């Protein structure tokens, strides 16, 4: 690298200097190992399929499944209640077109964040129609003070305050997914980003 060039890591910091770190990369990695151990113990010897909810959960899905020591299948489905440059959930769009055959298997439905709980609650009911032996849920984040439906995730990475979160696969208008940590965007951050 020549003088005056910006390293990829420095460039990343420059692009994201208006976000506050909520959960560090190291903390995410350590909690992922703990979750993998819990899940591995609970599903040992059982036909397990982990189904990730696109797109925000992809990084979490990849990291968690690599840390599992038990055999398992992986699948995805599509669900979204956020569209474009919005921080408020709208109507839920669900597509099971990409879901694998789940009949006769234990399913662990994996999502990035439990906010109001409406998305995950709907997805649990949709997946149950596909004939699995059981359906459990794992979320990377649980946002406190927002839940509107009585759904308890079976596994949870972290509980966070009511802030808009980006990084580690979560986005704002399809940006910030690349961050290796989890960060919060406040309304001023979002307004600044929109003016760029």
C-alpha positions, 0 to 999 in steps of 0.5 A: 500500500502506498502513502495516502492510500486507505486500507479496506478497514480504514475505508470501512470506518470512514463509511460507518463513522456515524454508527454506534457499536452496540455489540462487538465482533468478538462478543458475537463470535463468542455468543455464537459458539455458546448457541451452537453448543446449546443447539447441538446438545438439544438436537443431537441425533435428531433430523435437524434442518435450520431455515434462515429468513432472508436476507438479514440472517445470512451472516448469522446462519453461516456462522452458526451452522459452521460452529454446529458439531451435529449433522444438519441441513440448511434452507432459506425462506423469504420474508420482509416487512421493511422496504427500502429506506424505512425503519418502520415495519410495513406489511409482511411479504412471505415466500416459501418457494426456496424452503427445502422439504421439511416434512418429518424433520425438526426445524430450527427457524433462524431470524436476525431480530425479534422486533414486534414478533409478528414476522416470526410468529407468522413464519412459525405457523407457515412452516408448521403447515409443511409437516415438520416434527417440530418448529423452534426459533433462534434469533440473533437479537431481541429488541426490548419494549417492541414485542406485540405478540406472545412469542418466546424465542427458544434461543436468543443471542442478545437482548438490545434496547429499542434502536434501529440496528445494522451490521452483521447482515442487518441493513438500512436500505441495503447498506451496512450489512458488511459490518462485522459488529452490530451498530445502532443508527439514530434518526440523525444518523439516518438523515445524514446518510439519506443526504449523501 
